[in-house]
Amino acid sequence: SCRAANRMNRDGSFVTLVGYELSHPQAGDKNLYYPGDGGPLLREKSLDLETVYPVEAYVEKWLAHRAMMTAHLHARHLQAFRHTELCRLIEVYSNWGCCEQAGAQPPFIPALRADFTGQYALDALQSGWRVGFCANSDDHMARPGWSGWHRVERAYHGGLTAVYATALTRKAVFDALYRRHTYATSGARMRVFCTANGVLPGECLPAGSVRFEIEAAGEQPIAGLELIHNGQVVWRRAGTGGACLKAAPEMPLRDGFCYLRVKQSDGHTAWVSPFYLRHSSRKGGLSK
């Protein structure tokens, strides 16, 4: 798979990343990505399935290769392994449905048959975990950008992850993912640009007066924009019937997180990675 990914990578036209999915009884389901052309494939169990390798033994190897994790939420393992340097992104949507928060649409299929209290993306943010948003398919068909086939009895169209990258290169795309400069969609190819006091999503900025610059363009008319601060909607703007919508709200925001949610008229949604607000007088100041 490394050879195939590296063979298909074409900076400037088609970017691939080397990685794999880890399903570990301690770490849960995480997707691992490496910035270069390879990295260690670490198995959760021995080949005879008798021994489960402790995930702590892998951390040093992952960090040595500057690996990055994204949290896949369908298996109730959100809190199983919270290495904040490794785990940079959290899934907010996949073909299992929306896992932003309980009751989100379309319904998160695993939560229809199991208790997911404390296991949603919003729970991670409210617990103080600094992560960006991503969306995936999880259809296991290796068809980038399309997931019309599903390996489960009931599923939705897969999601997409967009990055604010400086160039279409492996390095630039990986760096944007690593820095949480991302937004996620439920499958629609929406173009969303959002900054807060001039910084990109995923970054920290001082709490206080915050001015957002928002531009959204959809495949269908934009139904509305919402800013969510610490789990509560603090600003809304209805769409005007067109496929594009701009806004520049300004408001005082206290410590915590704030992210943008964009709705199309057909129900498709985009979630922009949170901005993290800190008072500069707090111990440690503004972290990277």
Residue frames as qw, qx, qy, qz and C-alpha x, y, z in Angstrom:
[[0.000, 0.886, 0.464, 0.000, 0.00, 0.00, 0.00],
 [0.311, -0.754, 0.128, 0.564, 2.94, 2.36, 0.66],
 [0.374, -0.095, 0.620, 0.683, 4.31, 1.68, -2.80],
 [0.173, 0.622, 0.683, 0.343, 0.92, 2.33, -4.38],
 [0.145, -0.917, -0.283, 0.241, 0.39, 5.57, -2.46],
 [0.342, -0.631, 0.301, 0.628, 3.84, 6.85, -3.34],
 [0.374, 0.131, 0.696, 0.599, 3.50, 5.83, -6.98],
 [0.105, 0.730, 0.618, 0.272, 0.24, 7.74, -7.35],
 [0.252, -0.800, -0.192, 0.509, 1.38, 10.88, -5.53],
 [0.473, 0.456, 0.290, 0.696, 1.81, 13.78, -7.95],
 [0.210, -0.554, -0.270, 0.759, 2.51, 17.11, -6.27],
 [0.099, 0.274, -0.262, -0.920, 0.50, 19.76, -8.04],
 [0.496, -0.002, -0.549, -0.672, -2.23, 17.43, -9.33],
 [0.837, -0.299, -0.356, -0.289, -3.03, 14.48, -7.03],
 [0.046, -0.576, 0.658, -0.483, -1.79, 14.15, -3.47],
 [0.835, -0.244, -0.480, -0.111, -1.73, 10.90, -1.50],
 [0.311, -0.672, 0.534, -0.408, -0.79, 10.20, 2.11],
 [0.535, 0.118, -0.831, 0.094, 0.66, 7.02, 3.55],
 [0.391, -0.310, 0.496, -0.711, -1.34, 5.63, 6.45],
 [0.410, -0.147, -0.891, -0.130, -3.54, 2.90, 7.88],
 [0.591, -0.539, -0.068, -0.596, -6.41, 2.36, 10.30],
 [0.190, 0.200, -0.851, 0.448, -5.59, 1.13, 13.78],
 [0.702, -0.434, -0.249, -0.508, -8.33, -0.75, 15.66],
 [0.379, 0.234, -0.744, 0.497, -6.97, -1.34, 19.13],
 [0.508, -0.583, -0.633, -0.004, -8.77, -2.35, 22.35],
 [0.424, -0.505, -0.286, 0.696, -6.91, 0.44, 24.17],
 [0.131, -0.242, 0.201, 0.940, -6.75, 3.14, 21.50],
 [0.523, 0.584, 0.420, -0.457, -10.04, 2.48, 19.76],
 [0.664, 0.511, 0.426, 0.343, -10.34, 3.16, 16.04],
 [0.115, -0.828, 0.152, 0.527, -7.81, 5.72, 14.84],
 [0.756, 0.614, 0.090, 0.210, -6.51, 6.56, 11.38],
 [0.573, -0.579, 0.244, 0.526, -2.71, 6.98, 11.25],
 [0.590, 0.791, 0.057, 0.153, -0.99, 9.16, 8.66],
 [0.677, -0.362, 0.159, 0.620, 2.70, 9.76, 7.99],
 [0.164, 0.870, -0.058, -0.461, 4.15, 12.90, 6.38],
 [0.023, -0.580, 0.693, 0.428, 6.71, 11.06, 4.25],
 [0.623, 0.278, -0.578, -0.447, 6.81, 8.00, 2.05],
 [0.706, -0.094, -0.702, 0.006, 6.53, 5.44, 4.84],
 [0.345, -0.524, 0.472, -0.619, 6.28, 4.58, 8.50],
 [0.029, -0.131, 0.972, -0.191, 5.92, 1.58, 10.79],
 [0.656, -0.237, -0.452, -0.556, 2.86, -0.62, 10.40],
 [0.083, -0.239, 0.793, -0.554, 2.13, -1.48, 14.02],
 [0.530, -0.271, -0.719, -0.358, -0.32, -4.30, 14.66],
 [0.520, -0.529, 0.224, -0.632, -2.60, -4.35, 17.66],
 [0.894, -0.253, 0.316, -0.192, -2.21, -8.12, 18.07],
 [0.289, -0.429, 0.807, 0.284, 0.37, -10.80, 17.40],
 [0.418, 0.214, -0.660, -0.586, -0.16, -12.92, 14.31],
 [0.289, -0.167, -0.942, 0.034, -1.51, -15.77, 16.44],
 [0.374, -0.594, -0.282, -0.654, -3.96, -13.26, 18.02],
 [0.695, -0.409, -0.537, 0.248, -2.86, -14.33, 21.51],
 [0.454, -0.357, -0.223, 0.785, -1.03, -11.14, 22.49],
 [0.131, 0.926, 0.299, 0.187, -2.39, -7.59, 22.47],
 [0.559, 0.162, -0.147, 0.800, 0.46, -5.11, 22.20],
 [0.197, -0.737, -0.396, 0.511, 0.14, -2.12, 24.58],
 [0.391, 0.837, 0.251, 0.291, -0.50, 1.04, 22.61],
 [0.309, -0.923, 0.163, 0.162, 1.89, 2.99, 24.84],
 [0.696, -0.274, 0.479, 0.459, 4.76, 1.05, 23.26],
 [0.546, 0.541, 0.467, 0.437, 3.93, 2.59, 19.88],
 [0.012, -0.969, -0.193, 0.153, 3.86, 6.23, 20.86],
 [0.378, -0.675, 0.373, 0.512, 7.60, 6.85, 20.64],
 [0.466, 0.080, 0.699, 0.537, 7.74, 5.29, 17.17],
 [0.240, 0.790, 0.536, 0.177, 4.80, 7.32, 15.92],
 [0.146, -0.951, -0.017, 0.270, 6.24, 10.55, 17.27],
 [0.492, -0.427, 0.503, 0.568, 9.63, 9.77, 15.73],
 [0.332, 0.272, 0.694, 0.578, 7.93, 9.67, 12.32],
 [0.167, 0.164, 0.078, -0.969, 5.79, 12.77, 13.08],
 [0.087, -0.349, -0.891, -0.277, 2.68, 10.66, 12.66],
 [0.335, -0.066, 0.124, -0.932, -0.80, 12.12, 12.96],
 [0.049, 0.285, 0.952, -0.101, -4.00, 10.47, 14.18],
 [0.419, -0.193, -0.163, -0.872, -7.63, 11.15, 13.47],
 [0.298, 0.025, 0.826, -0.477, -10.31, 9.75, 15.79],
 [0.394, -0.130, -0.708, -0.571, -12.94, 7.54, 14.15],
 [0.329, -0.214, 0.477, -0.787, -16.01, 7.69, 16.40],
 [0.724, -0.089, -0.392, -0.561, -18.30, 4.84, 15.40],
 [0.722, -0.039, -0.681, 0.114, -16.87, 2.33, 17.90],
 [0.574, -0.788, -0.113, -0.193, -17.26, 4.27, 21.20],
 [0.812, -0.158, -0.141, 0.544, -13.55, 4.74, 21.81],
 [0.155, 0.902, 0.028, 0.401, -13.38, 8.53, 22.01],
 [0.371, -0.841, 0.318, -0.232, -11.74, 8.64, 25.43],
 [0.985, -0.116, 0.020, 0.125, -9.71, 5.44, 25.05],
 [0.714, -0.079, 0.117, 0.686, -6.51, 7.11, 23.89],
 [0.094, 0.977, 0.187, 0.031, -6.09, 10.87, 24.15],
 [0.626, -0.254, 0.151, 0.721, -2.56, 11.65, 23.12],
 [0.202, 0.885, 0.226, -0.353, -3.02, 15.33, 22.26],
 [0.093, -0.644, 0.514, 0.559, 0.19, 15.61, 20.22],
 [0.225, -0.012, 0.901, 0.371, -0.70, 12.62, 18.04],
 [0.164, 0.584, 0.792, 0.072, -4.48, 12.94, 17.72],
 [0.115, -0.156, 0.094, 0.976, -5.03, 16.18, 15.81],
 [0.413, -0.036, -0.367, -0.833, -8.44, 15.67, 14.16],
 [0.334, 0.150, 0.842, -0.396, -11.76, 14.17, 15.14],
 [0.018, -0.256, -0.798, -0.546, -14.42, 12.80, 12.86],
 [0.307, 0.207, 0.341, -0.864, -17.64, 14.79, 12.82],
 [0.771, 0.363, 0.078, -0.518, -19.30, 12.85, 10.01],
 [0.113, -0.273, 0.901, 0.318, -18.95, 9.56, 8.10],
 [0.461, -0.094, -0.655, -0.592, -21.26, 7.17, 6.29],
 [0.294, -0.321, -0.842, 0.320, -22.43, 6.18, 9.77],
 [0.152, -0.859, -0.452, -0.188, -24.04, 9.62, 10.05],
 [0.074, 0.767, -0.190, 0.608, -23.36, 12.80, 11.98],
 [0.725, -0.371, -0.466, 0.345, -21.42, 12.39, 15.24],
 [0.117, 0.571, -0.152, 0.799, -21.13, 16.10, 16.04],
 [0.248, -0.176, 0.589, -0.749, -23.48, 15.72, 19.03],
 [0.187, 0.293, 0.922, -0.172, -26.45, 13.68, 20.22],
 [0.348, 0.686, 0.525, -0.364, -29.52, 14.23, 18.07],
 [0.048, 0.561, -0.398, -0.724, -27.65, 15.65, 15.08],
 [0.788, 0.484, 0.309, -0.222, -28.86, 14.92, 11.56],
 [0.786, -0.096, -0.461, -0.400, -28.59, 12.56, 9.80],
 [0.777, -0.551, 0.196, -0.235, -28.87, 10.27, 12.84],
 [0.059, 0.599, -0.797, 0.059, -25.66, 8.57, 13.94],
 [0.806, -0.010, -0.493, -0.327, -26.46, 4.92, 13.23],
 [0.509, 0.071, -0.768, 0.382, -24.31, 3.34, 16.01],
 [0.120, -0.096, 0.498, -0.853, -26.08, 5.52, 18.59],
 [0.683, -0.112, -0.232, -0.684, -29.41, 3.96, 17.60],
 [0.893, -0.125, -0.422, -0.091, -28.30, 0.69, 19.16],
 [0.696, -0.161, -0.414, 0.564, -25.78, 1.71, 21.86],
 [0.284, -0.918, -0.195, 0.194, -25.27, 4.46, 24.43],
 [0.617, 0.421, 0.003, 0.665, -22.92, 7.10, 23.01],
 [0.317, -0.941, -0.104, -0.048, -23.12, 9.52, 25.93],
 [0.442, -0.781, 0.330, 0.291, -19.80, 11.36, 26.13],
 [0.691, -0.050, 0.586, 0.421, -18.60, 9.90, 22.82],
 [0.475, 0.803, 0.330, 0.143, -19.41, 12.68, 20.34],
 [0.532, 0.414, -0.016, 0.738, -17.13, 15.29, 18.78],
 [0.209, -0.778, -0.014, -0.593, -18.71, 18.02, 20.90],
 [0.819, -0.571, -0.058, 0.025, -17.92, 16.00, 24.03],
 [0.787, 0.054, -0.034, 0.614, -14.25, 16.01, 23.07],
 [0.203, 0.599, 0.018, 0.775, -14.27, 19.79, 22.64],
 [0.490, -0.742, -0.056, -0.454, -16.09, 20.38, 25.92],
 [0.885, -0.406, -0.072, 0.215, -13.55, 18.21, 27.74],
 [0.238, -0.873, 0.293, 0.309, -10.76, 20.54, 26.62],
 [0.718, -0.006, 0.555, 0.421, -9.37, 18.41, 23.78],
 [0.192, 0.726, -0.213, -0.626, -8.00, 20.67, 21.04],
 [0.514, 0.112, 0.781, 0.336, -8.85, 18.95, 17.75],
 [0.275, 0.292, -0.335, -0.853, -9.88, 19.93, 14.26],
 [0.752, 0.275, 0.406, -0.441, -12.74, 18.45, 12.25],
 [0.073, 0.280, -0.814, -0.504, -12.58, 15.82, 9.53],
 [0.794, 0.207, 0.275, -0.501, -15.13, 13.66, 7.70],
 [0.102, -0.330, 0.894, 0.285, -14.66, 10.31, 6.01],
 [0.682, 0.048, -0.465, -0.563, -16.49, 7.52, 4.23],
 [0.442, -0.295, 0.798, -0.284, -15.39, 4.36, 6.08],
 [0.869, 0.292, 0.028, -0.398, -16.66, 2.35, 3.12],
 [0.630, -0.390, 0.636, 0.215, -13.23, 0.66, 2.70],
 [0.768, 0.533, 0.350, 0.066, -13.42, 0.92, -1.09],
 [0.505, -0.375, 0.307, 0.714, -10.40, 3.20, -1.65],
 [0.329, 0.601, 0.492, 0.537, -12.19, 5.52, -4.07],
 [0.254, -0.274, -0.248, 0.894, -11.16, 9.04, -3.03],
 [0.190, 0.142, -0.072, -0.969, -14.02, 11.52, -3.08],
 [0.649, -0.041, -0.391, -0.651, -16.76, 8.99, -3.78],
 [0.103, -0.101, 0.930, -0.337, -18.48, 6.50, -1.51],
 [0.629, 0.002, -0.222, -0.745, -21.66, 5.37, -3.20],
 [0.764, -0.059, -0.639, -0.076, -21.12, 1.75, -2.13],
 [0.413, -0.609, 0.437, -0.518, -21.39, 0.75, 1.53],
 [0.403, 0.180, -0.890, 0.110, -20.21, -2.29, 3.41],
 [0.129, 0.132, 0.764, -0.618, -22.96, -1.99, 6.04],
 [0.139, 0.516, 0.839, 0.104, -26.67, -2.66, 5.72],
 [0.030, 0.929, 0.363, 0.066, -27.68, 0.93, 6.38],
 [0.516, -0.334, 0.046, 0.788, -25.45, 3.89, 5.71],
 [0.239, 0.910, 0.149, -0.305, -25.30, 7.39, 4.26],
 [0.637, 0.691, -0.100, 0.327, -23.10, 8.97, 1.64],
 [0.737, -0.229, -0.201, 0.603, -19.56, 9.39, 2.91],
 [0.132, -0.957, -0.080, 0.245, -18.11, 12.69, 4.06],
 [0.649, 0.561, -0.057, 0.511, -15.22, 14.80, 2.80],
 [0.522, -0.669, -0.071, 0.524, -12.35, 16.61, 4.51],
 [0.437, 0.818, 0.055, 0.369, -11.13, 19.91, 3.07],
 [0.663, -0.403, -0.100, 0.623, -7.85, 21.57, 3.97],
 [0.128, 0.989, -0.042, -0.065, -6.61, 25.16, 3.89],
 [0.815, -0.163, 0.256, 0.493, -3.30, 24.22, 2.28],
 [0.042, -0.784, 0.227, 0.577, -0.75, 26.59, 0.79],
 [0.305, 0.476, -0.671, -0.479, -0.09, 24.28, -2.17],
 [0.947, 0.065, -0.014, -0.315, -1.27, 20.96, -3.64],
 [0.433, 0.487, -0.735, 0.188, 1.70, 19.01, -2.33],
 [0.737, -0.286, -0.605, 0.097, 2.01, 16.18, 0.15],
 [0.402, -0.050, -0.453, 0.794, 3.94, 18.39, 2.57],
 [0.187, -0.180, 0.030, -0.965, 1.47, 21.28, 2.40],
 [0.674, -0.315, -0.438, -0.504, -1.60, 19.04, 2.74],
 [0.698, -0.243, -0.604, 0.298, -0.14, 17.08, 5.65],
 [0.252, 0.026, -0.358, 0.899, 0.93, 20.29, 7.40],
 [0.383, -0.272, -0.136, -0.872, -2.57, 21.74, 7.02],
 [0.762, -0.327, -0.516, -0.216, -4.12, 18.59, 8.49],
 [0.618, -0.114, -0.542, 0.558, -1.58, 18.54, 11.30],
 [0.090, 0.038, -0.249, 0.964, -2.29, 22.18, 12.19],
 [0.152, 0.523, 0.772, -0.329, -6.07, 21.52, 12.12],
 [0.186, 0.396, -0.184, -0.880, -6.59, 23.91, 9.19],
 [0.012, -0.146, -0.934, -0.325, -9.58, 21.91, 7.97],
 [0.571, 0.065, 0.243, -0.781, -13.30, 21.73, 7.52],
 [0.216, 0.071, 0.972, 0.059, -15.55, 18.73, 7.02],
 [0.530, 0.109, -0.177, -0.822, -18.65, 18.19, 4.90],
 [0.701, 0.052, 0.625, -0.339, -21.34, 15.54, 4.78],
 [0.650, 0.208, 0.663, 0.308, -20.35, 14.79, 1.19],
 [0.374, 0.897, 0.234, 0.041, -21.20, 17.99, -0.66],
 [0.646, 0.128, 0.046, 0.751, -18.29, 19.78, -2.29],
 [0.129, -0.962, -0.240, -0.025, -18.85, 23.02, -0.45],
 [0.523, 0.364, -0.189, 0.747, -16.26, 25.80, -0.46],
 [0.452, -0.855, -0.249, -0.038, -16.05, 27.47, 2.93],
 [0.493, 0.342, -0.311, 0.737, -13.53, 30.05, 4.09],
 [0.496, -0.819, -0.231, -0.174, -13.56, 31.29, 7.66],
 [0.492, 0.250, -0.443, 0.707, -11.09, 33.23, 9.78],
 [0.465, -0.815, -0.343, 0.035, -11.31, 34.72, 13.26],
 [0.268, -0.911, 0.181, 0.256, -9.31, 37.88, 13.85],
 [0.373, 0.771, -0.475, -0.200, -7.30, 36.89, 10.82],
 [0.216, -0.400, 0.890, -0.020, -6.26, 33.39, 11.96],
 [0.544, 0.079, -0.705, -0.447, -7.24, 30.10, 10.37],
 [0.851, -0.348, -0.058, -0.388, -9.43, 27.43, 12.02],
 [0.912, -0.060, -0.326, 0.240, -7.69, 25.16, 14.50],
 [0.415, 0.362, -0.341, 0.762, -5.55, 27.96, 15.91],
 [0.377, -0.611, -0.527, 0.455, -5.66, 29.72, 19.25],
 [0.146, 0.563, 0.099, 0.808, -6.46, 33.39, 19.65],
 [0.048, 0.006, -0.563, 0.825, -7.06, 35.70, 22.62],
 [0.066, -0.636, -0.766, 0.063, -10.54, 35.67, 24.14],
 [0.027, -0.487, -0.137, 0.862, -12.44, 38.94, 23.86],
 [0.527, 0.642, 0.062, -0.553, -13.77, 40.72, 20.79],
 [0.471, -0.085, 0.787, 0.389, -13.62, 38.40, 17.78],
 [0.507, 0.570, -0.099, -0.639, -14.41, 39.30, 14.19],
 [0.660, 0.085, 0.728, 0.165, -15.15, 36.47, 11.80],
 [0.339, 0.498, -0.412, -0.684, -14.80, 36.65, 8.03],
 [0.585, 0.129, 0.794, -0.103, -17.01, 34.02, 6.42],
 [0.465, 0.410, -0.421, -0.662, -17.54, 33.04, 2.80],
 [0.536, 0.034, 0.836, -0.111, -19.56, 29.95, 1.88],
 [0.499, 0.361, -0.433, -0.658, -20.41, 28.56, -1.55],
 [0.615, -0.031, 0.750, -0.242, -22.49, 25.42, -1.99],
 [0.100, 0.070, 0.866, 0.484, -23.66, 23.01, -4.63],
 [0.146, -0.685, -0.677, -0.228, -27.16, 24.08, -3.60],
 [0.122, -0.791, -0.010, -0.600, -28.39, 27.33, -2.02],
 [0.301, 0.114, -0.680, 0.659, -26.86, 28.09, 1.37],
 [0.427, -0.648, -0.589, -0.225, -29.67, 27.78, 3.92],
 [0.389, -0.895, 0.014, -0.220, -27.80, 29.38, 6.79],
 [0.480, 0.426, -0.557, 0.527, -24.71, 29.90, 8.92],
 [0.685, -0.698, -0.137, -0.155, -24.27, 29.23, 12.63],
 [0.271, 0.556, -0.617, 0.486, -21.46, 29.95, 15.09],
 [0.826, -0.446, -0.338, -0.070, -21.29, 27.53, 18.03],
 [0.109, 0.637, -0.526, 0.553, -19.42, 28.72, 21.13],
 [0.131, -0.237, 0.836, -0.477, -18.82, 26.16, 23.88],
 [0.079, 0.247, 0.966, -0.015, -21.72, 24.07, 22.59],
 [0.205, 0.696, 0.536, -0.432, -24.27, 26.88, 22.19],
 [0.396, 0.569, 0.428, 0.580, -25.36, 28.68, 19.04],
 [0.259, -0.589, -0.226, 0.731, -24.38, 32.34, 19.58],
 [0.188, 0.528, -0.227, -0.796, -25.00, 33.70, 16.06],
 [0.564, 0.362, 0.733, 0.120, -27.13, 32.83, 13.05],
 [0.203, 0.473, -0.270, -0.814, -27.50, 34.15, 9.53],
 [0.720, 0.393, 0.544, -0.179, -30.19, 32.87, 7.20],
 [0.438, 0.035, 0.610, 0.659, -29.43, 32.30, 3.55],
 [0.261, 0.496, -0.004, -0.828, -30.72, 34.62, 0.84],
 [0.809, 0.445, 0.274, -0.270, -31.62, 31.92, -1.68],
 [0.512, 0.744, -0.421, -0.082, -28.30, 31.97, -3.48],
 [0.946, 0.034, -0.254, 0.199, -25.48, 29.45, -3.58],
 [0.513, 0.251, -0.345, 0.745, -23.05, 31.93, -1.96],
 [0.428, -0.854, -0.259, -0.142, -23.21, 33.75, 1.35],
 [0.468, 0.328, -0.376, 0.729, -20.80, 36.13, 3.06],
 [0.491, -0.822, -0.242, -0.158, -20.85, 37.50, 6.59],
 [0.433, 0.392, -0.444, 0.679, -18.56, 39.31, 9.00],
 [0.586, -0.731, -0.291, -0.195, -20.03, 38.99, 12.51],
 [0.303, 0.421, -0.536, 0.666, -18.18, 40.42, 15.49],
 [0.701, -0.596, -0.222, -0.323, -18.86, 39.52, 19.10],
 [0.187, -0.646, 0.649, -0.355, -17.21, 39.12, 22.51],
 [0.904, -0.032, -0.409, -0.118, -16.24, 35.51, 23.27],
 [0.536, -0.693, 0.448, -0.181, -14.88, 34.07, 26.48],
 [0.159, -0.450, 0.875, 0.084, -12.47, 31.17, 26.92],
 [0.748, 0.172, 0.596, -0.235, -13.32, 27.98, 25.09],
 [0.327, 0.004, 0.753, 0.572, -13.94, 27.06, 21.46],
 [0.469, 0.589, 0.202, -0.627, -16.04, 28.39, 18.60],
 [0.314, -0.045, 0.797, 0.514, -16.77, 26.80, 15.23],
 [0.429, 0.318, -0.174, -0.827, -18.83, 27.51, 12.14],
 [0.441, 0.234, 0.867, 0.014, -21.59, 25.26, 10.82],
 [0.276, 0.311, -0.351, -0.839, -22.90, 25.80, 7.28],
 [0.534, 0.293, 0.766, -0.206, -26.17, 24.31, 6.02],
 [0.078, 0.030, -0.638, -0.766, -27.23, 23.79, 2.42],
 [0.605, 0.023, 0.018, -0.795, -30.90, 23.82, 1.44],
 [0.787, 0.079, -0.547, -0.274, -30.73, 20.07, 0.74],
 [0.840, -0.529, 0.003, -0.115, -29.54, 19.29, 4.28],
 [0.810, 0.205, -0.229, 0.500, -25.85, 18.83, 3.53],
 [0.425, -0.904, 0.006, 0.038, -23.64, 20.41, 6.16],
 [0.613, 0.465, -0.359, 0.528, -20.11, 21.71, 6.56],
 [0.632, -0.758, -0.102, 0.125, -18.31, 22.07, 9.90],
 [0.401, 0.746, -0.339, 0.408, -15.27, 24.33, 10.12],
 [0.681, -0.089, -0.548, 0.477, -12.63, 23.32, 12.66],
 [0.387, -0.862, -0.311, 0.107, -12.91, 25.18, 15.98],
 [0.243, 0.672, -0.300, 0.632, -11.03, 28.29, 16.93],
 [0.674, -0.412, -0.517, 0.331, -9.67, 28.07, 20.48],
 [0.055, -0.830, 0.017, -0.555, -9.96, 31.12, 22.70],
 [0.710, -0.322, -0.412, 0.472, -7.69, 31.74, 25.67],
 [0.186, -0.982, 0.025, -0.036, -7.03, 34.69, 27.92],
 [0.600, 0.580, -0.395, 0.383, -3.37, 35.54, 27.44],
 [0.253, -0.660, 0.490, -0.510, -3.04, 35.95, 31.22],
 [0.957, -0.203, 0.056, -0.198, -3.74, 32.25, 31.75],
 [0.533, -0.553, 0.613, 0.188, -0.82, 30.09, 32.69],
 [0.612, 0.059, 0.694, 0.374, 1.00, 28.99, 29.56],
 [0.161, 0.482, -0.231, -0.830, -0.54, 31.75, 27.41],
 [0.767, 0.450, -0.028, -0.456, -1.68, 30.81, 23.92],
 [0.644, -0.244, 0.698, 0.194, -0.55, 27.35, 22.91],
 [0.304, 0.444, -0.601, -0.591, 0.35, 26.12, 19.45]]
